[in-house]
Amino acid sequence: MTNFSTIYKLSLVAVTFFIQACSCSCPVLECWFVQEKAGRGGGLTGATTQEKSLLYIRKERESSGESLKAPSDINPDRVYSLTDASASLCQQALNPPRGSVKKPQCEINPFLPHPSTLKWVASLTESALSPIYLQAEWFSASFQGLDDQLGISTITRAPTGTKEHNVILSVTSKTMSVKSRLGVPVTLDCSFWADPSSPLSTSGFAVEWRYQFRGNGRLILAYDGKADRLADTQEEGATMDFEGLHERGNASLTLQEAKVHHTGMYICTVYLPYMLAQVVMELEIVEPPSLSIHPSPLPLAVPGQTLTIQCEASGFAPLSLELSWEFKGADGKSRSLGTGSMSGHRQAWDGTYSQSARLELDTSRLDLGRGGEVTCVAVHPGGTRRASVNLNIIGFSGPSIEDSMAMVGVALVLYGLIKFVSLIFTGSGSDEAGKQDKKDK
Ligand SMILES: *[C@@H]1O[C@H](CO)[C@@H](O)[C@H](O)[C@H]1NC(C)=O
């Protein structure tokens, strides 16, 4: 009994330790260090250099001075320690199990703090702050988690001459790629954290949401958190929870009713004085089609007749649809009737598409038998939809009992008719013959 409880306690301790070890461990991340090529042109040429670098992430500031180990393929000058007091960078999605092939993505760029002239940001730098604080080494870094849903951007600062960076601002999204049906509310996640020990964190923030799609962009929301003022925008039905924004840094955007034209990229930018960090997420509105078949019900068909059946798919987005036809006979087996001929697409006022497929069905085809179920199948990124009608072919000469009986009946009637007609004819014929005989005599 004591043994058991000891083992139990030990395993409990082990489990607790394991859980803690998991949730506490911050990753060592391999990153690309990307910067504009120094020298002639001063970066105007747009040429960049890429170097491998290594980030030792930690949660607590510790100047242990421990040397950071560098693998042979990484320049020791590009090995940094990065303290993130919010522990955002210590999430599981950025910390793959040892030896896993898939790795989080990470890129670092040198960053130059500068005041912004945007209307909703300018108030943050009204009073010249602590320029001495800005004299340091600044990086902007972006991270993408293994699950493709976590994205983090940070601005970090290291006192000049050291390689010990601290996260000053981080912006996180847990919805880097969102799919939504039409007409429902959609929330795009975005939150930020500013280092409370930084002199910049006390002088306010600003948040901006922008939309971008195929080269077109527009401002959706812009909020000056210092003046508590929202900039004028044309966007309808887009909101933020301002209380949550001030209390918890929750800058999530809610679109009250998803529409087709909401498909695109959304950029959440958070500003502190002299700096900004942003995450870009993707929203796609995916709505499967509604199907209808014309004519429905189908008219009775006789063998040899060709039926034209139309399948109309409407109200779908995006424009990516495959329509095909299937037939299920009395034997319960389904077989393909092909795709039929596809029409061009039309776009409705709400941005959804419609498209149809026409099937010319030759009812003398032997595999149709006496009929069955004709189904239109629509395959769409939002799901597969089906619609069916019953097909009845009458008078088909297959080996069914009713048909055989009917045919026997018809044969009997025909036989009787022929017999009757021939009786009449043979009767009158013998009369004529008789007359002829009499004449001859
Ligand atoms: C942030 O706000 C949105 C609504 O704007 C809400 O749906 C979401 O749950 C909030 N997130 C957190 C972590 O509080």
The ligand as an SDF file (V2000), in Angstrom:
LIG
                    3D

 14 14  0  0  0  0  0  0  0  0999 V2000
  -10.9250   39.2620  -28.2190 C   0  0  0  0  0  0  0  0  0  0  0  0
  -12.1030   39.9200  -28.6760 O   0  0  0  0  0  0  0  0  0  0  0  0
  -12.9380   39.1690  -29.5070 C   0  0  0  0  0  0  0  0  0  0  0  0
  -14.1250   40.0190  -29.9220 C   0  0  0  0  0  0  0  0  0  0  0  0
  -13.7010   41.2570  -30.4040 O   0  0  0  0  0  0  0  0  0  0  0  0
  -13.4060   37.9170  -28.7920 C   0  0  0  0  0  0  0  0  0  0  0  0
  -14.1870   37.1130  -29.6720 O   0  0  0  0  0  0  0  0  0  0  0  0
  -12.2050   37.1210  -28.3250 C   0  0  0  0  0  0  0  0  0  0  0  0
  -12.6340   36.0160  -27.5780 O   0  0  0  0  0  0  0  0  0  0  0  0
  -11.2950   38.0050  -27.4790 C   0  0  0  0  0  0  0  0  0  0  0  0
  -10.0820   37.2410  -27.1720 N   0  0  0  0  0  0  0  0  0  0  0  0
   -9.6130   37.1240  -25.9450 C   0  0  0  0  0  0  0  0  0  0  0  0
   -8.4000   36.2970  -25.8030 C   0  0  0  0  0  0  0  0  0  0  0  0
  -10.1340   37.6840  -25.0030 O   0  0  0  0  0  0  0  0  0  0  0  0
  1  2  1  0
  1 10  1  0
  2  3  1  0
  3  4  1  0
  3  6  1  0
  4  5  1  0
  6  7  1  0
  6  8  1  0
  8  9  1  0
  8 10  1  0
 10 11  1  0
 11 12  1  0
 12 13  1  0
 12 14  2  0
M  END
$$$$
